[in-house]
């Protein structure tokens, strides 16, 4: 099970930070790349991932950060929420009471 946890967290960080690196190669498509990465991160961490999406949206909408900066801030939040959801809450919820 430990390998699955590491792979999941690695995938979340790869998607989030990989999209930021991709914007360095294609700066004219920054908003599109960030939108796609936020959508994919929200899918990977559904339903708790929408909390991180809301945080990133507020930071972006308020003009505090660029799309790439908002993604860098939100990626660890996505990873933590996804880990808590998939590896702490759901197993505890579906654990049999023996």
C-alpha positions as CSV (number, residue, x, y, z in Angstrom):
1,X,0.0,0.0,0.0
2,X,2.9,2.3,0.7
3,X,3.9,2.3,-3.0
4,X,0.4,3.4,-4.0
5,X,0.6,6.4,-1.6
6,X,3.9,7.5,-3.0
7,X,2.8,7.1,-6.6
8,X,-0.4,9.1,-5.9
9,X,1.5,12.0,-4.2
10,X,4.1,11.9,-6.9
11,X,1.4,12.1,-9.6
12,X,-0.2,15.1,-8.0
13,X,3.1,16.9,-7.7
14,X,4.0,15.9,-11.3
15,X,0.8,17.3,-12.7
16,X,0.9,20.5,-10.6
17,X,4.5,21.4,-10.9
18,X,4.9,19.9,-14.4
19,X,2.3,22.4,-15.7
20,X,4.3,25.3,-14.2
21,X,7.4,24.0,-16.0
22,X,5.4,23.7,-19.2
23,X,4.4,27.4,-19.0
24,X,8.1,28.3,-19.1
25,X,8.3,26.6,-22.5
26,X,5.0,28.0,-23.7
27,X,4.3,31.3,-21.9
28,X,1.6,32.3,-24.4
29,X,-0.6,29.4,-23.3
30,X,-0.1,29.9,-19.5
31,X,-3.8,30.3,-18.6
32,X,-4.8,27.3,-20.7
33,X,-2.1,25.0,-19.1
34,X,-3.0,26.2,-15.6
35,X,-6.7,25.6,-16.2
36,X,-6.0,22.1,-17.5
37,X,-3.8,21.2,-14.6
38,X,-6.3,22.5,-12.0
39,X,-9.0,20.5,-13.7
40,X,-6.8,17.3,-13.6
41,X,-5.8,18.0,-10.0
42,X,-9.4,18.4,-9.0
43,X,-10.3,15.1,-10.7
44,X,-7.4,13.3,-8.9
45,X,-8.5,14.6,-5.5
46,X,-12.3,14.8,-6.0
47,X,-14.3,15.8,-3.9
48,X,-11.9,17.4,-1.4
49,X,-9.8,18.8,-4.2
50,X,-12.4,21.5,-4.8
51,X,-11.2,23.2,-1.6
52,X,-7.8,23.7,-3.0
53,X,-9.3,24.8,-6.3
54,X,-11.3,27.4,-4.4
55,X,-8.2,28.6,-2.6
56,X,-6.3,29.0,-5.9
57,X,-9.2,30.7,-7.6
58,X,-9.5,33.3,-4.8
59,X,-5.8,34.0,-4.9
60,X,-5.9,34.3,-8.7
61,X,-9.2,36.3,-8.8
62,X,-8.0,38.8,-6.2
63,X,-4.9,39.5,-8.3
64,X,-2.5,38.3,-5.6
65,X,-0.8,35.7,-7.8
66,X,-0.4,34.7,-11.5
67,X,-1.8,31.4,-12.7
68,X,1.5,29.7,-12.3
69,X,2.0,31.0,-8.7
70,X,-1.5,30.0,-7.8
71,X,-0.7,26.4,-9.0
72,X,2.5,26.3,-7.1
73,X,0.6,27.3,-3.9
74,X,-2.3,24.9,-4.5
75,X,-0.4,21.8,-5.5
76,X,0.7,20.9,-2.0
77,X,-2.8,21.5,-0.7
78,X,-4.1,19.2,-3.4
79,X,-1.6,16.6,-2.4
80,X,-2.5,16.8,1.3
81,X,-6.2,16.8,0.7
82,X,-6.0,13.9,-1.7
83,X,-3.9,11.9,0.7
84,X,-6.2,12.5,3.6
85,X,-9.2,11.6,1.6
86,X,-8.0,8.5,-0.1
87,X,-5.7,7.0,2.5
88,X,-7.2,8.2,5.8
89,X,-10.9,9.1,5.6
90,X,-12.2,6.5,3.2
91,X,-10.4,3.5,4.8
92,X,-11.6,4.6,8.2
93,X,-15.1,5.0,6.9
94,X,-15.3,1.6,5.3
95,X,-13.4,-0.3,8.0
96,X,-15.3,-3.1,9.4
97,X,-16.0,-3.0,13.1
98,X,-14.5,-6.3,14.3
